[in-house]
Amino acid sequence: MKIAILGAGALGCTYAAHLARLGPEVDVVLVVRTLDRAPSRVVAERVSPPGVTLVLEAPAATTTVPDDADVVLLAVRVDQLAQLGEARLREIATRGPTDRIVVPLTPMLPEIRARVADALGPALVDGMPGVVAYAPAGGAMAPAGELHLRYWTPKSSPTALEARPDDAARDAKVRALQAALVKAGVPAHVARGVHATNQATTIAMFPLLLAIAAAGGSIDALLADGALLKLALAATKEARAVAKPVGELAGFASILLSFAGTFTLRAGMKIVRSRAPEALTFLERHFGGKLKGQNRVMLEAILRLAEAHRLEVASLRALAGRAGIS
């Protein structure tokens, strides 16, 4: 199986480092905008449980998706996905094997997914990533293009791939990809309704992640700012109402948001900081400002969805203003 991964950031390179462990069974190539953006070496350290470090020497890289790629993973942000354009997505879907699958590993809200689905056609297989990865301070593109990463692959939130019972050939590739991921050490499963769960979870969690950006990328600052925290929780309540007609939340999000309050969030974050402080480092670095372009695209999509369902989202609008993306 040949797998092309479009995007050489932390997420794409963590998947690449795992899949490369399978040797000749899987041929992995990174697809980048320009070759100088490709890492010369990837070093990925597992955070929890510790003890596993993956090293990918001289990963194969190209500026176009190879014609013989069976699977294309889109490991880019939502705003970058939009920048690809429908013509490029259509080319990715059609220039290759007739049963090629294209798996976006990015949170596509309904109107965004509709455009992507129109461009990719039957090649689209919805995905929900089960890898959390980031480049620690000073680790991104170390000397000589070496990329240092820290990652998790939580069993409670495996990579989800949409089943394709309507297309036997593509369903077989989906299941072959799932088997390859599991063998490579990445928990993964095949399910129905992945797109709806991904969309609903993304909408419901969006205000809390936006609040981190509004607090200047500091979770401690967010928890210390009672007014901002209350605004974030009010916006979360609105977002859950927007998410309800879209689909069911992922299990972890449903549990977290069911008990979300100022006291429980502060207590929960205190526990996380004592037991898994690096998880908070990831949240601050990833959502503190890095995703401003993606946040703007997602906010606009959520606002239009709220308008379509005649739902009031005044708190979400105010929170977006605090985050500087209104």
N, C-alpha and C positions, 0 to 999 in steps of 0.2 A: 504494500500500500504506500502510495506517495502522498504526503501531507504538506501542503503549502500553508504557512502561517503568515498572514498579512498583518504586519505590525511587529516591530522588534523592541517593544517596551518590556516592562517587568512581567506582565501577564503572558504575552506571546513567547518570550524567552524561557519562562518557567515551564510552559507546556512543551516547548521545543527540547529543553534539557531532559525532561522526563521521557518523551517519546524517543529521543535519540538513544536511550538505554536499550531499546529493543534491537539495535544493530540492523542487520540486513532485512529484518522483517518489515521495517518502516523506514522510508526515505523521507527525511524532514528538510524543508528549505524555508528560510525566512524571506519574505517579500518586503522590500523597503523602498522608500522614495528614491534615495540615492545610495550607492554602495558604501559611501563613507559613513552612513548612519548605521551600518550593520556592525555588531560587536565582533571582535576578533576572538573573543573567549568569553564564555559565560560561567560564572561560579555562583551557584544557587544553594544557599544554606537553609535547611528546614528549621523553623523556629520551635514548633511543638508537634510531636515530641522531638527533641533535638537529636543530633547524631548522624544525620544524613546530609551530605554535601555532594551536589551534582556538579560535574565539570564538563562543559561542552566545548571542545577545542575546535577552533576555526569552523564555526557553523556555516553551512552552505547558505548563500544569499544571492538574491537576484532582484531586479527591479520590475519584473513582470511575473505573473502566475504561470508556472510551467504548463504547457499544453497537456502533459501526461499526469497532472495531479488529480488524484481520485477525490481528495478532500481538501477544501479550503477553509481554514479557520480565520475569521475576521476578528482579530484582537486589537481593535481600535476603539477610540471614544465615539460617542454618538455624533459629535460635531465633525469628527474626521470621517465618519461613515457618510455623512451628508456631503462632505467635500468630494468624496469619490465620484458622486454623480451617478445617475441612472445608466448612462451609457457605459461607464466603466464596470458597474455591477453586472450589467447585461453581458458584457464581454467576458467577465470572470465566470459567469454561469454557463456560457455557451461554448467557449473555446476550450474544449477538453473532452474527456469521455462523456458519452451521452447520459451516463448515470452519475455524473459528478454531483457531490453534495457540497453546499456552501453553508457554513455554520457561523452565524454572528454571535460572538461572545460579548455582547454589549446590551445594555438595557434599552430596548426599542419600545417606545410607547405606541399606542394603536395607530396614530396617523403616520408615524415614522415607519413602523413595520409595514403599513399598507404600501408605502412607496417602495420600500426594499423588496417586498414580496412581488410587486408588479415587475420590478427589474430582474429579480432572480428567478421568478417563475417556479417551476417544479424542483429546481435545484435547492431551494431554501429548506434548511432544517433548523428550526429554532433551537437555541442553546442557552443554557444558564451556567456561567462559570462556577466551578467549585474550587478555584485556586485564588488565594489571596497573596499578593506579592508586591514588594516595593524595593526600591534601591535606597539603602541607608545613606545618611549624610556622608558625602564624599565617596560613595560607592558607585554612583552612576558614571560609566565610562572612565574607569581608572586608567592609568597610563597604558598606552598601546591599545586602547579600545577595549580593555577588559571590563566587563559588566558584572558587578557584584550585586546579588539579590538576596533577600530574605523572604521566605514564603511559608504558607500554611496550606494544607489540603484537608480541611475539616471533614470528617466522616459524616457529620450531621448535616452537611450541606454539599453533597456530591455534585460534580458536573452533570447537568441534566441535558439529555438530547431527545428531541421530539421523535416519536415513532412514526414510521411512514408505511402503514399497512396498505395504503392505496397504491404503492409503488414498490414491488418486490425487490427490484434491483437496488434501489436507493435504501430501502429498509435494511437490506443485507449490509450495505456500507455503513449505515448508522450503527448497526450492532457490531460490525467489525471494528469501528472506531471506538465504541464503548469498551470492547474487550481489550483493545490495545492500550487504552488509557488505564484500565484497571491493572493490566500486566505491568505497565510502566510505573505504577505506584500512585495513580491519581484516582480516587474514588469517583465512579461514574455510573449512571443508570439511564435506561431508556424509558420514557414515559409519554403519556398523552397530555395535551394541554399545557406544555411547557411555556408557550408564548404567553398565555393568559396569566399563569402564576408569576412569571418574570415581570410582566407589565404591572400587575396589581401590587406586587411587593415593592417594585421600584417607586411607584406613586406614593405608597403609604410611608416608605422610609425616607423619601426625599426631604421633607421638612427638617428632620433631625440632622441629616447630613448637611443641608443648607445652613443650619444653625451653627455648625462648626465653622463654616466660612464666615458667617456673620460675626463670630467671636474672634476673628483674626487668626483662625486656625488653632485655637487653644481650647481644649475641652475644659480645663480648669477655669478659664475665663467665662466659658458658657455657663458652667455650673454656679459660678459666683455671681452671675448677672441674673438676678431673679426675674426681672422684667423680660429679658430676652428668652429665658428658659420657659416662662409662661407663654410667651408668644409662639415659641417653637411647638409647645405641646398643643396649643389651640390650632396651629396650622396643621399639625399631625392629625388632629381629629377631623379637620376638613378634608385632608388628603385621603384618609381612610374612607370617607363617604364617596369621594371621587373614584377610589379603587374598587369599591364594592360591586358595581355593575360590570367591571372589567374581568374579574376572576378572583379565585381564592388566593390568600397570602401563603407564602412558604411558611413551613412550620415554625422556624425560628423567629420570623417577623411577627407572626400571629401571637406568639407567646410574649415576646418583648413588648409589643405595642398594647397588649391587653392590660399590662400592669404599669404602663408609662405614666408617671406623675413626677412632680418635683422631688418628693422624698425618695421614691423608688429609684429614679435615675441617679440621684446623687449617691445613694447607698450602693447601687449596682456598679457605678463607675469606680467607687472606692474599692470594691471587691476586685474588679478587673485590674485596677492599678496595682493591687498587692499581689495578684496571682499571674497576670499576663500583661505587664506594662507595655510590652512591645505592640500589642494590639491597638492600644491607644495612640502610640507613635504612628502606626500605619494610618489610622483614621485622621489624625491631624495633618500628616504630610499629604495624604491622598485627597482629602476633601477640604483642606484648609484654604485652597486657592488654585490648586493645580487644575481643577475641573471647571473653571469659571465658564469656559465656552460651552462645555457639555451642560452645565447647570442652566445656562440661558436657553438652550434649545429645549431642554426637558421642561423648564418652567413654562415656556410658551405653549408646549403641547398639553401640559396639565391644565393650564388656564382655558384653553380651547375646549378640552374635554369637560371641564366644569361648566362652562357656558352651555355646551350642548345638553347637559343634564340639568341645567338651571340650578346649579349648586353654588352657594356663596362661599368664597375663599378669600375673604378680606384679610384674615390673619396671614395666609400664605403670601399674599401680595405685600403686606407690610414686612414680613420676614425677608422676602426677596429684596426689598428696598434696603433693609439693614445689611444684606450681603452684597449690595452694590450691583445687582443684576436686573433690577426692575425696569 
